[in-house]
Each structure stands twice: as C-alpha cells, then as structure tokens.
Amino acid sequence: MKSINLTDHFLIAMPAMADPYFSRTLVYIAEHNERGALGVIVNRPIDMSLGTLLGKIDVVLEAEGFANLPVLFGGPVQTDRGFVLHRPVGQWQSTLVVNDHVGLTSSRDILQSVAEKGQPQDLMVTLGYSGWSAGQLEHELAQNAWLTVAAKLPILFELPYEERLASALDLLGVSLTNLADQVGHA
C-alpha cells in the first residue's frame, strides 16, 4: 500500500466523529511521516484573547491589532503549551517548518516579536496540539473519520475561524449539510 503524506493538508472531521475534542473541527497537519502526525485545530476558539495570554506569561503587548485575536484550542496534547502557526517561516528558536511559507513555532521568542514588532503578522495561536502515533491517522482515515484536502493558506490566515471549516469543505465541493452522519461499509 502506498503511504500518504498529509503534511500541509486539512483534516475535516466527519459528522459522525464522536470524539468531543474533534467533533466539527478543521485540523491543519503540520507534519505527517512514518512516526505519526502532528497538527492544530484551526477553528475552535477558547475563552481567551492573545492579549490575555501574553499578560499571563509576562509579555507586554505593544503592537496594535493583536490584543483581541482569539486563542484557539489546538488539540488535547500539551494544552498548557502555546503553539504559533505562522507565515512567513522566519528564524525562531523552535520551529517545525511545514513548507516554504508556513511554520509551527513553540518558543517564546515568536510571541515576544508579535508583542513588540507585530511580526509575523499572519499567525494563529493555539493552546495544545493534535497528535497521532504511527499508523493511527491512517487507521482513522480508513474508518472514514476524516476528509482530507490540500490546505489553502487564505483559509488559515485570512478567514475568521468560524468560516474555515465550510471553506475547507468548499475546496472539495461539499457542504456540511450534505455529509451523512452515518457511515456505511460495502
């Protein structure tokens, strides 16, 4: 069987997804290889703004336009840790380079740069991430838990979080209302 690489793809939770962490979510996959997969949920805000988060970690927000940016629930792994999905990739202390345009950074220096200089401007801050062990995501795909589609950066960085899931489905020509919530196997 040919292995698939879903790095830089969206996972769209099928309506039958029973896991409350992932029900009605859009996940951006930052890394997928033989060891597993890592991504962040990009459409589930929590009750916290970036300004509040920065205050909690003693970073003074000087740049304008970021204080009310929603912080998102990135997934159930390491929910006490921040992850910044951003473009451009830049030079940060701890960045997973997704592609030539996007990085996922977990080091404090990127938050300090946002607070002081407003850079990078295109970013999404999550608490926690979503992870799958080797073969786990492939198994879930075989069980029809997810739809997949190549990610489009405007969906990530230009749309409000509440429009991202429907826009990703549009890439497939599918509407959420047309997806059956029951899965059958022939």
C-alpha positions as CSV (number, residue, x, y, z in Angstrom):
1,M,0.0,0.0,0.0
2,K,1.3,3.4,-1.0
3,S,1.9,5.7,2.0
4,I,0.3,9.1,2.0
5,N,1.8,12.3,3.4
6,L,-0.8,14.7,4.6
7,T,1.7,17.4,5.7
8,D,0.2,20.8,4.7
9,H,-3.3,19.3,4.4
10,F,-6.6,19.9,6.2
11,L,-8.4,17.1,8.1
12,I,-12.1,17.7,8.1
13,A,-14.0,15.9,10.9
14,M,-16.9,13.8,9.5
15,P,-20.2,14.5,11.2
16,A,-20.1,11.1,12.9
17,M,-16.9,12.0,14.7
18,A,-17.8,11.0,18.3
19,D,-14.6,12.3,20.0
20,P,-15.6,15.6,21.6
21,Y,-12.1,17.0,21.1
22,F,-12.5,16.7,17.3
23,S,-16.2,17.0,16.6
24,R,-16.9,19.7,13.9
25,T,-13.2,20.6,13.6
26,L,-10.8,21.6,10.9
27,V,-7.2,20.4,11.6
28,Y,-4.2,21.7,9.8
29,I,-1.5,19.0,9.6
30,A,2.0,20.4,10.1
31,E,3.8,17.1,10.0
32,H,3.0,13.6,8.8
33,N,5.5,10.8,8.4
34,E,6.2,7.2,9.4
35,R,6.3,8.2,13.1
36,G,2.9,9.8,13.1
37,A,1.2,13.1,12.6
38,L,1.0,16.5,14.3
39,G,-1.4,19.3,13.7
40,V,-3.5,22.0,15.2
41,I,-7.2,22.6,15.3
42,V,-7.8,25.9,13.5
43,N,-11.5,26.6,14.1
44,R,-12.1,26.2,17.8
45,P,-11.5,29.4,19.9
46,I,-11.3,29.3,23.6
47,D,-12.3,32.0,26.0
48,M,-9.0,33.8,25.9
49,S,-7.5,36.5,23.7
50,L,-3.9,36.9,22.7
51,G,-3.6,40.0,24.8
52,T,-4.8,38.0,27.9
53,L,-2.4,35.1,27.1
54,L,0.6,37.4,26.7
55,G,-0.3,39.0,30.0
56,K,-0.3,35.6,31.7
57,I,3.3,35.0,30.5
58,D,4.5,38.5,31.4
59,V,4.9,39.6,27.8
60,V,3.9,43.3,27.2
61,L,1.8,43.8,24.1
62,E,3.0,47.0,22.3
63,A,2.0,46.1,18.8
64,E,-1.5,47.1,17.7
65,G,-4.2,44.8,16.3
66,F,-3.3,41.7,18.2
67,A,-4.9,42.1,21.7
68,N,-8.3,40.7,20.7
69,L,-7.0,37.9,18.4
70,P,-8.7,34.7,19.7
71,V,-6.5,31.9,21.1
72,L,-7.6,28.5,19.7
73,F,-7.8,25.1,21.2
74,G,-5.2,23.3,19.1
75,G,-5.8,19.8,20.4
76,P,-5.8,17.7,23.5
77,V,-2.0,17.2,23.7
78,Q,0.1,19.7,25.9
79,T,-2.8,22.1,26.4
80,D,-0.7,24.1,28.8
81,R,1.7,25.0,26.0
82,G,1.3,27.5,23.2
83,F,1.9,26.9,19.5
84,V,2.0,29.5,16.9
85,L,1.1,28.7,13.3
86,H,2.5,31.5,11.1
87,R,3.8,32.8,7.8
88,P,6.5,33.5,6.9
89,V,8.6,30.8,8.4
90,G,11.2,33.2,9.9
91,Q,14.0,32.3,12.3
92,W,12.7,31.2,15.7
93,Q,14.3,29.1,18.4
94,S,11.9,26.1,17.9
95,T,10.1,25.9,14.6
96,L,8.7,23.0,12.7
97,V,9.0,24.1,9.1
98,V,5.8,22.9,7.3
99,N,6.7,24.2,3.8
100,D,8.4,27.3,2.3
101,H,5.7,29.6,3.7
102,V,4.4,28.1,7.0
103,G,6.0,27.2,10.3
104,L,4.7,26.0,13.6
105,T,6.7,27.5,16.5
106,S,6.5,26.7,20.2
107,S,9.2,29.0,21.5
108,R,8.5,32.2,23.4
109,D,10.6,34.4,21.1
110,I,7.9,34.5,18.4
111,L,5.3,35.8,20.9
112,Q,7.8,38.5,22.0
113,S,8.3,39.5,18.4
114,V,4.5,39.7,17.9
115,A,4.1,41.7,21.0
116,E,6.9,44.2,20.3
117,K,7.0,44.4,16.5
118,G,3.7,42.9,15.3
119,Q,5.7,40.2,13.3
120,P,4.9,37.8,12.0
121,Q,1.6,39.4,11.1
122,D,-0.1,36.2,9.8
123,L,-0.4,34.0,12.8
124,M,-2.7,31.8,14.8
125,V,-2.0,31.0,18.4
126,T,-3.2,27.7,19.9
127,L,-3.0,26.0,23.3
128,G,-2.2,22.4,22.7
129,Y,-1.9,20.4,19.6
130,S,-3.3,17.3,18.0
131,G,-1.1,14.2,17.6
132,W,-1.4,10.7,16.2
133,S,1.0,7.9,16.7
134,A,2.4,5.8,13.8
135,G,-0.4,4.4,11.7
136,Q,-3.2,6.0,13.9
137,L,-4.2,8.7,11.5
138,E,-4.2,6.2,8.6
139,H,-6.5,3.9,10.6
140,E,-8.9,6.8,11.3
141,L,-8.9,7.7,7.6
142,A,-9.7,4.1,6.7
143,Q,-12.6,4.3,9.2
144,N,-14.0,7.4,7.4
145,A,-13.4,9.7,10.4
146,W,-11.9,12.4,8.3
147,L,-12.0,14.0,4.9
148,T,-8.7,15.4,3.6
149,V,-7.8,18.2,1.2
150,A,-4.7,20.2,0.4
151,A,-4.6,23.3,2.7
152,K,-5.0,26.7,1.3
153,L,-3.2,29.5,3.2
154,P,-6.0,32.1,2.8
155,I,-8.3,29.8,4.8
156,L,-5.8,29.7,7.6
157,F,-4.7,33.3,7.7
158,E,-7.4,35.4,6.1
159,L,-10.7,33.9,7.2
160,P,-12.4,34.2,10.6
161,Y,-12.2,30.9,12.4
162,E,-15.9,30.3,12.1
163,E,-15.7,30.3,8.3
164,R,-12.7,27.9,8.0
165,L,-14.5,24.6,8.2
166,A,-17.1,25.4,5.5
167,S,-14.4,27.0,3.3
168,A,-12.3,23.8,3.5
169,L,-15.3,21.7,2.6
170,D,-15.9,24.1,-0.4
171,L,-12.4,23.0,-1.7
172,L,-13.9,19.5,-2.1
173,G,-17.2,20.8,-3.5
174,V,-19.0,19.5,-0.4
175,S,-21.4,21.2,2.1
176,L,-21.5,20.2,5.7
177,T,-25.3,19.8,5.4
178,N,-24.8,17.2,2.6
179,L,-22.5,15.0,4.6
180,A,-24.2,11.9,6.1
181,D,-23.6,11.4,9.8
182,Q,-23.7,7.7,9.4
183,V,-21.0,5.7,7.7
184,G,-21.6,2.5,5.8
185,H,-19.2,-0.1,4.5
186,A,-19.9,-2.2,1.5
